[in-house]
Amino acid sequence: MADPVIRVMNVSKTFKENRALNDISIDFERNKIHGLVGRNGSGKTMLLKCICGFTPITSGEITVNGKSIGKDIDIPKDVGIIIETPGFLPGYTGFKNLKFLADINKIISKDEIKAVLKRVGLDPESKKKAGKYSLGMRQRLGIAQAIMERPSILLLDEPMNGIDKQGVNDIRELLLDLRDEGITILLASHSAEDIEILCDTVCEMDQGELAIIR
């Protein structure tokens, strides 16, 4: 494989007696959607946390865009992330939450924030506070946050969680569009249908071990 965007080399993660990841090696190619499947506790979320630098690995090496996580950089740049339920300021609207975060890097404008909210199916003019959002709405807002600064990589852990059937179809279409725009996506999902429709490659995690399915 030429120039993998993410390279995982002999990575293990151990907590006392428990080995959450066991000597995993895999390359993820650019501009594809890569699926991670497996039961709860299989290691999917832990692998994503290690790739984005949230959890340090015990041994091995992970590189993102050629930079070694924990050595060259602590947290990879140019990566959008949804891991576990997104958290937002409950007293702020969806727009105000995203603007608060966008003001940190000052990369995007108010109009671009509004456009990304529309893209995930939320009303940018809504006065509804995030604390009153349903789980599905919070997931949509989380996806908007992950993509709003146009990252080259997305790490998505169960992004369809709580979203209704029509919403799932909309988000699937969005993810396929993002791939066609040149974004590399790692998608952890329990949904066989999501994996079948969306993913160019599929890996299965089981008790910290990884196997390539296709």
C-alpha positions in Angstrom: 0.0 0.0 0.0 1.4 3.4 -1.0 1.5 6.1 1.7 -1.1 4.9 4.3 -2.7 7.8 6.1 -2.7 5.8 9.4 -0.2 3.0 10.2 -0.6 0.8 13.3 2.5 -1.3 14.0 2.6 -4.0 16.6 0.4 -2.0 18.9 -0.6 -3.4 22.3 -2.4 -1.7 25.2 -2.4 -3.3 28.6 -4.3 -2.3 31.8 -2.8 -4.4 34.6 -3.7 -7.9 33.8 -6.0 -7.0 30.9 -4.7 -6.7 27.4 -7.2 -4.4 25.5 -5.2 -4.5 22.3 -2.9 -7.3 21.4 0.0 -6.8 18.9 -2.2 -5.1 16.2 -0.7 -4.1 12.8 -2.7 -2.6 10.0 -2.4 0.2 7.4 -5.4 2.4 6.5 -5.3 3.8 3.0 -6.3 7.4 2.1 -9.7 8.4 0.7 -11.5 5.3 1.8 -14.1 4.3 4.4 -12.6 1.6 6.7 -15.0 -0.3 8.9 -14.3 -1.7 12.3 -16.7 -4.3 13.6 -16.9 -6.3 16.8 -18.8 -6.7 20.1 -18.8 -4.3 23.0 -15.4 -4.5 24.7 -13.7 -6.0 21.6 -11.2 -3.2 21.3 -12.8 -1.0 18.6 -13.1 2.1 20.7 -9.7 1.6 22.4 -8.0 1.4 19.0 -9.7 4.7 17.9 -8.6 6.3 21.2 -5.0 5.2 20.7 -5.0 6.5 17.1 -6.2 9.9 18.1 -3.8 10.1 21.0 -6.5 10.1 23.8 -5.0 6.9 25.3 -1.2 6.1 25.2 -0.2 2.7 23.9 1.9 0.2 25.9 4.0 -0.9 23.0 4.3 -0.5 19.2 3.8 2.6 17.1 1.0 4.5 15.5 1.6 7.1 12.8 -0.9 9.5 11.4 0.1 11.4 8.2 3.6 10.2 8.9 3.8 11.6 12.5 4.3 9.2 15.4 1.6 9.6 18.1 3.2 10.2 21.5 6.6 11.0 20.0 6.3 13.5 17.2 2.9 14.8 18.3 0.5 14.1 21.2 -2.7 14.6 19.3 -2.8 14.3 15.5 -3.9 17.4 13.6 -6.4 17.6 10.8 -8.6 14.8 12.4 -12.3 15.0 13.2 -13.5 12.7 16.1 -16.6 11.2 17.5 -15.8 8.8 20.3 -18.6 7.9 22.8 -21.5 10.4 23.2 -20.6 13.9 22.1 -20.7 16.4 25.0 -21.8 20.0 24.5 -22.7 23.0 26.7 -26.3 22.4 27.6 -27.3 26.1 27.8 -26.1 26.9 24.3 -27.8 26.3 21.0 -26.2 24.0 18.5 -24.9 26.9 16.5 -23.5 28.6 19.6 -21.8 25.4 20.7 -20.0 25.1 17.3 -19.1 28.7 17.2 -17.6 28.5 20.7 -15.4 25.6 19.5 -14.7 27.2 16.1 -13.4 30.4 17.8 -10.5 28.4 19.3 -8.8 27.8 15.9 -10.5 30.6 13.9 -10.5 28.6 10.7 -14.1 28.9 9.7 -16.8 31.6 9.5 -20.3 31.8 10.9 -21.7 31.1 7.5 -19.6 27.9 7.2 -20.9 26.8 10.7 -24.5 27.3 9.5 -23.8 25.4 6.3 -22.4 22.4 8.2 -25.4 22.3 10.5 -27.7 22.2 7.5 -25.5 19.5 6.0 -26.2 17.2 9.0 -29.9 18.0 9.1 -30.0 20.6 11.9 -31.5 24.1 11.7 -28.7 26.7 12.3 -31.3 29.3 13.3 -33.0 27.1 16.0 -33.1 28.5 19.5 -33.3 25.1 21.1 -30.6 24.5 23.6 -28.3 21.5 23.3 -29.4 20.3 26.7 -32.9 19.7 25.2 -31.6 17.8 22.2 -32.5 14.1 21.7 -29.7 11.6 21.4 -30.0 11.6 17.6 -29.8 15.4 17.5 -26.6 15.3 19.7 -25.1 12.8 17.3 -25.9 15.1 14.4 -24.3 18.0 16.2 -21.3 15.8 17.0 -20.9 14.9 13.3 -21.1 18.6 12.5 -18.4 19.4 15.0 -16.2 16.6 13.6 -16.4 17.8 10.0 -16.8 21.6 10.3 -13.1 22.4 10.0 -12.7 20.1 7.0 -10.3 17.5 8.4 -8.6 15.0 6.1 -9.4 12.1 8.5 -12.6 11.2 10.5 -12.6 8.8 13.4 -16.2 7.8 14.1 -17.4 5.5 16.8 -21.0 4.5 16.3 -22.0 7.8 14.6 -25.5 6.6 13.8 -26.4 6.0 17.5 -29.9 7.3 18.3 -30.5 8.6 14.8 -33.8 7.6 13.2 -34.1 5.6 9.9 -34.3 8.6 7.6 -31.5 10.3 9.4 -29.3 7.2 9.1 -29.9 7.3 5.3 -28.9 11.0 5.3 -25.8 10.4 7.3 -24.7 7.5 5.2 -25.1 9.7 2.1 -23.0 12.4 3.8 -20.2 10.0 4.7 -20.0 8.7 1.1 -19.9 12.3 -0.1 -17.1 13.1 2.4 -15.1 10.1 1.1 -15.6 11.3 -2.5 -14.3 14.7 -1.3 -11.1 13.0 -0.3 -11.6 12.4 3.4 -10.4 9.1 5.0 -12.9 7.7 7.5 -12.5 5.0 10.2 -16.0 3.9 11.1 -16.7 1.7 14.1 -20.3 0.3 14.0 -22.5 -2.5 15.2 -24.6 -2.2 12.1 -23.9 -4.8 9.4 -25.9 -2.7 7.0 -23.8 0.5 7.6 -20.6 -1.5 7.1 -21.9 -3.2 3.9 -23.2 0.1 2.4 -20.3 2.4 3.4 -17.1 0.6 3.8 -14.3 -0.1 1.3 -12.4 -2.3 3.8 -13.6 -4.1 6.9 -11.7 -5.4 10.0 -13.1 -7.3 13.0 -11.9 -6.8 16.5 -12.3 -9.6 19.1 -10.8 -9.6 22.6 -8.1 -7.1 21.5 -7.2 -9.1 18.3 -7.7 -7.7 14.8 -8.6 -9.7 11.7 -9.0 -8.3 8.2 -12.3 -9.4 6.6 -12.0 -7.5 3.3 
